[in-house]
């Protein structure tokens, strides 16, 4: 299913996107050395419920996971990159943490992810990898204009990641979003320009470049959800929900401070 939102639905999408961005930034500021991943999950739950919104994750039961997810946020540390199931782990100085959050409010969902280093240690290679996903995300957003195609976005993202020297996995990527979290069209993190669904105003997409330092191969953790790098290398993931407008892409999950 591919949804095209009307102006009223788009206004609600902006509200949901702003909420997701606000929660992620609050969680980032609280995620310090000594923080437990289960505390982050509890904080996310409280903020979602306080806003009168609904989690897209807690009851989520797709074919690639083991049963309902059962938590409110994905927390991926170091070699974990996607679908990180929160567990009893205490963050250490220098850990690379990805927070991935999807929320529905007033019938419209938004999805975003941020990666950052916890504490004072800033490993150079980890910082460079995070920056590479952020640049690729910006490249994909720039390519998301009316009349372009999904392949143009994928090509922009893939070219940026390849230029930075990272292998690219195409099993998981970006996706359409709207009244539900995961919709068509699929947006791979590499592709051929001029191919795929033609972009039109009212389309919402979640773009999410993610990489692993030295491999494109994933393994599934014993928890049945968390996806890790096959070599144990570090990973990074950046994601925004965007709306296609007559003037190009509007980022719905941009933190407020990013506008100042």
C-alpha positions in Angstrom: 0.0 0.0 0.0 1.3 3.5 -1.0 -0.6 6.4 0.7 -0.7 9.9 -0.5 -1.6 12.3 2.4 -4.0 15.2 2.1 -3.2 18.6 3.6 -5.0 17.8 6.9 -3.1 14.5 7.2 0.2 16.2 6.4 -0.4 18.7 9.2 -0.9 15.8 11.6 2.3 14.2 10.2 4.2 17.3 11.1 2.9 17.1 14.7 4.0 13.4 15.0 7.4 14.1 13.5 8.0 16.9 15.9 7.1 14.6 18.8 9.5 11.9 17.6 12.3 14.4 17.3 11.6 15.9 20.7 11.6 12.4 22.4 14.8 11.3 20.7 16.7 14.5 21.7 15.5 14.1 25.3 16.6 10.5 25.4 20.0 11.4 23.8 20.6 14.0 26.6 19.8 11.4 29.3 21.8 8.5 27.7 25.1 8.9 29.6 27.7 6.6 31.0 25.9 4.3 33.5 22.5 4.5 31.8 20.7 1.2 31.4 19.0 0.4 28.1 15.9 -0.6 30.0 15.8 2.9 31.6 15.8 4.4 28.1 12.9 2.2 27.1 10.9 3.2 30.2 11.6 6.9 29.6 10.4 6.5 26.0 7.3 4.8 27.1 6.5 7.6 29.6 7.0 10.4 27.1 4.9 8.7 24.4 2.0 8.1 26.8 2.3 11.6 28.3 1.9 13.0 24.8 -1.2 10.9 24.2 0.5 9.0 21.4 1.0 5.3 20.6 4.1 3.2 20.2 4.5 1.6 16.8 6.8 -1.0 18.3 5.4 -2.5 21.4 2.9 -4.8 19.7 4.8 -5.0 16.4 5.1 -8.5 15.1 6.6 -8.7 11.6 7.8 -11.9 9.9 11.5 -11.0 10.6 11.1 -10.7 14.4 10.3 -13.2 17.1 6.9 -12.4 18.5 5.8 -8.9 19.5 8.7 -6.5 20.0 7.4 -5.7 23.5 9.4 -2.4 23.9 8.9 1.2 23.0 12.3 2.0 21.3 15.1 0.3 19.5 18.4 0.6 21.3 21.4 -0.7 19.3 24.9 -0.6 20.8 28.2 -0.9 19.0 27.9 -4.0 16.7 24.1 -3.9 16.8 22.6 -1.8 14.0 18.8 -2.5 13.6 15.8 -3.6 15.7 17.9 -3.4 18.9 15.8 -5.0 21.6 16.4 -3.1 24.9 17.9 -5.4 27.6 19.8 -5.1 30.9 23.0 -3.4 29.6 24.7 -0.4 31.2 26.2 2.1 28.8 30.0 2.6 29.0 32.2 5.5 27.9 32.8 5.4 24.1 29.8 3.1 23.3 28.2 3.9 20.0 24.4 4.0 20.6 21.6 4.1 18.1 18.1 5.1 19.2 15.3 4.3 16.7 11.8 5.5 17.5 8.5 5.3 15.7 5.3 6.8 17.1 1.7 7.2 15.9 -0.3 10.3 16.9 -3.8 11.2 15.7 -3.6 8.4 13.1 -0.3 9.3 11.5 3.1 7.7 12.2 6.7 9.1 12.0 10.0 7.3 12.3 13.5 8.5 13.0 16.9 7.2 14.2 20.1 8.9 15.6 23.5 7.5 16.3 25.9 9.0 18.8 28.9 8.3 21.1 28.2 8.0 24.8 30.5 9.7 27.2 33.8 11.6 26.6 35.6 9.1 24.4 35.1 9.8 20.7 36.6 7.0 18.6 37.6 8.6 15.3 36.4 5.8 13.1 33.0 5.7 14.9 32.5 9.4 14.6 33.4 9.2 10.9 30.9 6.4 10.3 28.0 8.3 12.0 28.8 11.3 9.9 28.8 9.2 6.7 25.2 8.0 7.4 24.2 11.6 8.1 25.7 12.8 4.8 24.0 9.9 3.0 20.7 10.9 4.6 21.1 14.5 3.4 21.9 13.3 -0.1 18.8 11.1 -0.2 16.6 14.0 1.1 18.1 16.3 -1.6 17.1 13.8 -4.3 13.5 13.5 -3.0 11.8 16.0 -5.3 8.4 15.7 -7.1 8.8 13.8 -10.4 11.9 12.0 -9.2 11.8 8.3 -8.5 12.7 6.0 -5.6 15.8 4.9 -7.5 17.1 8.5 -7.5 16.9 8.6 -3.7 18.5 5.1 -3.4 21.3 6.1 -5.9 22.1 9.3 -4.0 22.3 7.4 -0.7 24.3 4.6 -2.1 26.7 6.8 -3.9 27.4 8.8 -0.7 28.0 5.6 1.4 30.2 4.0 -1.3 32.2 7.2 -1.6 32.9 7.0 2.1 34.1 3.4 1.7 31.3 1.4 3.4 29.7 -1.9 2.2 26.0 -1.6 1.6 23.3 -4.1 2.7 20.0 -4.0 0.8 18.0 -6.4 3.0 16.6 -3.5 5.1 16.2 0.2 4.1 13.8 3.0 4.0 10.1 2.7 3.5 6.8 4.5 3.0 5.0 5.6 6.1 1.6 7.2 6.9 -1.3 5.6 8.8 1.0 2.7 9.6 4.8 2.6 10.2 5.9 0.3 7.4 4.4 0.8 3.9 5.4 0.6 0.3 7.5 1.8 -1.4 10.7 0.1 -0.2 13.7 2.5 -0.4 16.9 0.5 -0.7 20.2 2.2 0.4 21.6 1.8 -3.1 19.9 1.6 -6.5 19.6 2.8 -10.0 18.4 6.4 -10.9 15.2 6.7 -12.9 13.7 3.5 -11.5 10.8 2.8 -9.2 7.8 4.7 -7.9 7.5 8.3 -9.1 7.5 10.8 -6.2 4.5 13.0 -5.8 3.4 15.6 -3.2 1.8 14.0 -0.1 4.0 11.0 -0.1 5.7 10.3 3.2 9.0 8.4 3.3 11.3 7.2 6.1 14.8 7.3 4.7 17.4 5.4 6.8 21.0 5.0 5.6 22.8 2.5 7.9 26.2 0.9 7.6 28.6 -1.6 9.2 32.3 -0.7 9.3 33.7 -3.7 7.4 30.9 -6.0 6.2 27.4 -6.0 4.6 26.4 -9.2 6.3 24.0 -9.3 9.2 23.4 -11.9 11.9 20.3 -12.1 14.2 20.9 -12.0 17.9 19.6 -14.8 20.2 16.8 -12.4 21.2 15.2 -13.0 17.8 15.2 -9.2 17.0 18.5 -7.4 17.2 20.5 -7.4 14.0 24.3 -7.3 14.4 27.3 -7.0 12.1 28.6 -10.5 11.2 32.2 -9.5 12.0 31.4 -7.8 15.3 32.4 -4.4 13.8 30.7 -1.2 14.9 27.6 0.2 13.0 25.7 3.5 12.6 22.2 4.4 11.5 20.5 7.8 10.7 16.9 8.2 9.7 14.3 11.0 9.0 10.7 10.9 8.0 10.2 13.3 5.1 7.2 14.6 3.2 7.3 15.2 -0.6 6.0 18.7 -1.3 5.7 20.8 -4.4 9.0 22.5 -3.3 10.9 19.3 -2.5 11.4 17.3 0.7 10.2 18.6 4.1 11.9 16.9 7.0 9.3 16.1 9.6 11.6 14.7 12.3 14.1 17.5 12.4 14.9 18.6 16.0 13.7 22.1 16.9 17.2 23.3 17.6 18.2 22.4 14.1 16.0 25.2 12.8 17.7 27.9 14.8 
